[in-house]
Amino acid sequence: MTPARRRKALAGRVIELAEGAKLGKGEKMVRDSERNKAGKRVREGLARKQQERRKRKLDEVFLVLPHLRRKFVYLIIRPRIWGIIIQP
């Protein structure tokens, strides 16, 4: 783990202990707050890259396990299920 990632993880654990976040959500809070300090174009670029990574990973899963495609096609057609939003 890189020093920056370790530092963010520790800051997240401190937030969790101070009950500022639910258990396991502190590090994400720290990362989100840091990302929100960035410029608009940087934030949009990070979000776009994250979306591309998710799509590539999903395509890779479909190549290995094609029977899962039917389940995900339903999620893409009807993207909001149990409060989860899946971007096509």
PyMOL commands that place a pseudoatom at each C-alpha (Angstrom):
pseudoatom trace, name=CA, resn=MET, resi=1, chain=A, elem=C, hetatm=0, pos=[0.000, 0.000, 0.000]
pseudoatom trace, name=CA, resn=THR, resi=2, chain=A, elem=C, hetatm=0, pos=[1.344, 3.414, -0.933]
pseudoatom trace, name=CA, resn=PRO, resi=3, chain=A, elem=C, hetatm=0, pos=[1.936, 5.989, 1.811]
pseudoatom trace, name=CA, resn=ALA, resi=4, chain=A, elem=C, hetatm=0, pos=[-0.898, 8.197, 0.508]
pseudoatom trace, name=CA, resn=ARG, resi=5, chain=A, elem=C, hetatm=0, pos=[-3.335, 5.312, 0.540]
pseudoatom trace, name=CA, resn=ARG, resi=6, chain=A, elem=C, hetatm=0, pos=[-2.192, 4.307, 4.041]
pseudoatom trace, name=CA, resn=ARG, resi=7, chain=A, elem=C, hetatm=0, pos=[-2.655, 7.877, 5.265]
pseudoatom trace, name=CA, resn=LYS, resi=8, chain=A, elem=C, hetatm=0, pos=[-6.187, 8.047, 3.824]
pseudoatom trace, name=CA, resn=ALA, resi=9, chain=A, elem=C, hetatm=0, pos=[-7.055, 4.660, 5.305]
pseudoatom trace, name=CA, resn=LEU, resi=10, chain=A, elem=C, hetatm=0, pos=[-5.875, 5.777, 8.738]
pseudoatom trace, name=CA, resn=ALA, resi=11, chain=A, elem=C, hetatm=0, pos=[-7.806, 9.056, 8.472]
pseudoatom trace, name=CA, resn=GLY, resi=12, chain=A, elem=C, hetatm=0, pos=[-10.869, 7.039, 7.501]
pseudoatom trace, name=CA, resn=ARG, resi=13, chain=A, elem=C, hetatm=0, pos=[-10.494, 4.745, 10.507]
pseudoatom trace, name=CA, resn=VAL, resi=14, chain=A, elem=C, hetatm=0, pos=[-10.250, 7.785, 12.795]
pseudoatom trace, name=CA, resn=ILE, resi=15, chain=A, elem=C, hetatm=0, pos=[-13.480, 9.188, 11.307]
pseudoatom trace, name=CA, resn=GLU, resi=16, chain=A, elem=C, hetatm=0, pos=[-15.154, 5.812, 11.852]
pseudoatom trace, name=CA, resn=LEU, resi=17, chain=A, elem=C, hetatm=0, pos=[-14.016, 5.696, 15.476]
pseudoatom trace, name=CA, resn=ALA, resi=18, chain=A, elem=C, hetatm=0, pos=[-15.295, 9.222, 16.061]
pseudoatom trace, name=CA, resn=GLU, resi=19, chain=A, elem=C, hetatm=0, pos=[-18.637, 7.996, 14.643]
pseudoatom trace, name=CA, resn=GLY, resi=20, chain=A, elem=C, hetatm=0, pos=[-18.473, 10.451, 11.762]
pseudoatom trace, name=CA, resn=ALA, resi=21, chain=A, elem=C, hetatm=0, pos=[-19.073, 7.584, 9.354]
pseudoatom trace, name=CA, resn=LYS, resi=22, chain=A, elem=C, hetatm=0, pos=[-20.356, 4.031, 9.369]
pseudoatom trace, name=CA, resn=LEU, resi=23, chain=A, elem=C, hetatm=0, pos=[-17.832, 1.247, 9.705]
pseudoatom trace, name=CA, resn=GLY, resi=24, chain=A, elem=C, hetatm=0, pos=[-16.031, 0.648, 6.434]
pseudoatom trace, name=CA, resn=LYS, resi=25, chain=A, elem=C, hetatm=0, pos=[-17.120, 3.987, 4.923]
pseudoatom trace, name=CA, resn=GLY, resi=26, chain=A, elem=C, hetatm=0, pos=[-14.500, 6.318, 6.449]
pseudoatom trace, name=CA, resn=GLU, resi=27, chain=A, elem=C, hetatm=0, pos=[-11.803, 5.890, 3.796]
pseudoatom trace, name=CA, resn=LYS, resi=28, chain=A, elem=C, hetatm=0, pos=[-14.348, 6.505, 1.051]
pseudoatom trace, name=CA, resn=MET, resi=29, chain=A, elem=C, hetatm=0, pos=[-15.424, 9.707, 2.809]
pseudoatom trace, name=CA, resn=VAL, resi=30, chain=A, elem=C, hetatm=0, pos=[-11.816, 10.900, 2.908]
pseudoatom trace, name=CA, resn=ARG, resi=31, chain=A, elem=C, hetatm=0, pos=[-11.307, 10.099, -0.780]
pseudoatom trace, name=CA, resn=ASP, resi=32, chain=A, elem=C, hetatm=0, pos=[-14.575, 11.789, -1.770]
pseudoatom trace, name=CA, resn=SER, resi=33, chain=A, elem=C, hetatm=0, pos=[-13.764, 14.930, 0.201]
pseudoatom trace, name=CA, resn=GLU, resi=34, chain=A, elem=C, hetatm=0, pos=[-10.332, 15.081, -1.430]
pseudoatom trace, name=CA, resn=ARG, resi=35, chain=A, elem=C, hetatm=0, pos=[-11.815, 14.558, -4.885]
pseudoatom trace, name=CA, resn=ASN, resi=36, chain=A, elem=C, hetatm=0, pos=[-14.373, 17.327, -4.309]
pseudoatom trace, name=CA, resn=LYS, resi=37, chain=A, elem=C, hetatm=0, pos=[-11.528, 19.816, -3.813]
pseudoatom trace, name=CA, resn=ALA, resi=38, chain=A, elem=C, hetatm=0, pos=[-10.344, 19.194, -7.378]
pseudoatom trace, name=CA, resn=GLY, resi=39, chain=A, elem=C, hetatm=0, pos=[-11.441, 21.261, -10.357]
pseudoatom trace, name=CA, resn=LYS, resi=40, chain=A, elem=C, hetatm=0, pos=[-14.621, 20.446, -12.239]
pseudoatom trace, name=CA, resn=ARG, resi=41, chain=A, elem=C, hetatm=0, pos=[-12.847, 19.032, -15.293]
pseudoatom trace, name=CA, resn=VAL, resi=42, chain=A, elem=C, hetatm=0, pos=[-10.628, 16.860, -13.118]
pseudoatom trace, name=CA, resn=ARG, resi=43, chain=A, elem=C, hetatm=0, pos=[-13.638, 15.496, -11.225]
pseudoatom trace, name=CA, resn=GLU, resi=44, chain=A, elem=C, hetatm=0, pos=[-15.463, 14.784, -14.467]
pseudoatom trace, name=CA, resn=GLY, resi=45, chain=A, elem=C, hetatm=0, pos=[-12.375, 13.082, -15.884]
pseudoatom trace, name=CA, resn=LEU, resi=46, chain=A, elem=C, hetatm=0, pos=[-12.013, 10.893, -12.792]
pseudoatom trace, name=CA, resn=ALA, resi=47, chain=A, elem=C, hetatm=0, pos=[-15.691, 9.934, -12.943]
pseudoatom trace, name=CA, resn=ARG, resi=48, chain=A, elem=C, hetatm=0, pos=[-15.433, 9.134, -16.673]
pseudoatom trace, name=CA, resn=LYS, resi=49, chain=A, elem=C, hetatm=0, pos=[-12.345, 6.976, -16.147]
pseudoatom trace, name=CA, resn=GLN, resi=50, chain=A, elem=C, hetatm=0, pos=[-14.045, 5.125, -13.288]
pseudoatom trace, name=CA, resn=GLN, resi=51, chain=A, elem=C, hetatm=0, pos=[-17.060, 4.463, -15.514]
pseudoatom trace, name=CA, resn=GLU, resi=52, chain=A, elem=C, hetatm=0, pos=[-14.800, 3.167, -18.290]
pseudoatom trace, name=CA, resn=ARG, resi=53, chain=A, elem=C, hetatm=0, pos=[-13.015, 0.844, -15.854]
pseudoatom trace, name=CA, resn=ARG, resi=54, chain=A, elem=C, hetatm=0, pos=[-16.367, -0.527, -14.624]
pseudoatom trace, name=CA, resn=LYS, resi=55, chain=A, elem=C, hetatm=0, pos=[-17.532, -1.122, -18.192]
pseudoatom trace, name=CA, resn=ARG, resi=56, chain=A, elem=C, hetatm=0, pos=[-14.289, -2.902, -19.142]
pseudoatom trace, name=CA, resn=LYS, resi=57, chain=A, elem=C, hetatm=0, pos=[-14.481, -5.083, -16.049]
pseudoatom trace, name=CA, resn=LEU, resi=58, chain=A, elem=C, hetatm=0, pos=[-18.108, -5.945, -16.787]
pseudoatom trace, name=CA, resn=ASP, resi=59, chain=A, elem=C, hetatm=0, pos=[-17.268, -6.812, -20.410]
pseudoatom trace, name=CA, resn=GLU, resi=60, chain=A, elem=C, hetatm=0, pos=[-14.444, -9.022, -19.157]
pseudoatom trace, name=CA, resn=VAL, resi=61, chain=A, elem=C, hetatm=0, pos=[-16.838, -10.854, -16.835]
pseudoatom trace, name=CA, resn=PHE, resi=62, chain=A, elem=C, hetatm=0, pos=[-19.266, -11.394, -19.718]
pseudoatom trace, name=CA, resn=LEU, resi=63, chain=A, elem=C, hetatm=0, pos=[-16.478, -12.948, -21.783]
pseudoatom trace, name=CA, resn=VAL, resi=64, chain=A, elem=C, hetatm=0, pos=[-15.668, -15.404, -19.006]
pseudoatom trace, name=CA, resn=LEU, resi=65, chain=A, elem=C, hetatm=0, pos=[-19.245, -16.021, -17.799]
pseudoatom trace, name=CA, resn=PRO, resi=66, chain=A, elem=C, hetatm=0, pos=[-21.654, -15.299, -20.688]
pseudoatom trace, name=CA, resn=HIS, resi=67, chain=A, elem=C, hetatm=0, pos=[-24.720, -16.606, -18.812]
pseudoatom trace, name=CA, resn=LEU, resi=68, chain=A, elem=C, hetatm=0, pos=[-24.579, -13.528, -16.557]
pseudoatom trace, name=CA, resn=ARG, resi=69, chain=A, elem=C, hetatm=0, pos=[-25.340, -11.233, -19.501]
pseudoatom trace, name=CA, resn=ARG, resi=70, chain=A, elem=C, hetatm=0, pos=[-29.083, -11.995, -19.299]
pseudoatom trace, name=CA, resn=LYS, resi=71, chain=A, elem=C, hetatm=0, pos=[-29.228, -10.785, -15.693]
pseudoatom trace, name=CA, resn=PHE, resi=72, chain=A, elem=C, hetatm=0, pos=[-27.330, -7.601, -16.480]
pseudoatom trace, name=CA, resn=VAL, resi=73, chain=A, elem=C, hetatm=0, pos=[-29.387, -6.866, -19.600]
pseudoatom trace, name=CA, resn=TYR, resi=74, chain=A, elem=C, hetatm=0, pos=[-32.401, -6.630, -17.306]
pseudoatom trace, name=CA, resn=LEU, resi=75, chain=A, elem=C, hetatm=0, pos=[-30.495, -4.226, -15.051]
pseudoatom trace, name=CA, resn=ILE, resi=76, chain=A, elem=C, hetatm=0, pos=[-29.530, -2.077, -18.030]
pseudoatom trace, name=CA, resn=ILE, resi=77, chain=A, elem=C, hetatm=0, pos=[-33.118, -1.976, -19.322]
pseudoatom trace, name=CA, resn=ARG, resi=78, chain=A, elem=C, hetatm=0, pos=[-34.462, -1.235, -15.853]
pseudoatom trace, name=CA, resn=PRO, resi=79, chain=A, elem=C, hetatm=0, pos=[-31.500, 0.448, -14.127]
pseudoatom trace, name=CA, resn=ARG, resi=80, chain=A, elem=C, hetatm=0, pos=[-33.058, 1.306, -10.756]
pseudoatom trace, name=CA, resn=ILE, resi=81, chain=A, elem=C, hetatm=0, pos=[-33.555, -1.743, -8.561]
pseudoatom trace, name=CA, resn=TRP, resi=82, chain=A, elem=C, hetatm=0, pos=[-33.507, -1.502, -4.763]
pseudoatom trace, name=CA, resn=GLY, resi=83, chain=A, elem=C, hetatm=0, pos=[-32.022, 1.972, -4.923]
pseudoatom trace, name=CA, resn=ILE, resi=84, chain=A, elem=C, hetatm=0, pos=[-29.031, 0.845, -6.967]
pseudoatom trace, name=CA, resn=ILE, resi=85, chain=A, elem=C, hetatm=0, pos=[-28.398, 2.821, -10.130]
pseudoatom trace, name=CA, resn=ILE, resi=86, chain=A, elem=C, hetatm=0, pos=[-26.330, 1.082, -12.783]
pseudoatom trace, name=CA, resn=GLN, resi=87, chain=A, elem=C, hetatm=0, pos=[-25.008, 3.221, -15.623]
pseudoatom trace, name=CA, resn=PRO, resi=88, chain=A, elem=C, hetatm=0, pos=[-25.174, 1.430, -19.009]
for i in range(1, 88): cmd.bond("trace and resi %d" % i, "trace and resi %d" % (i + 1))
show_as sticks, trace
zoom trace
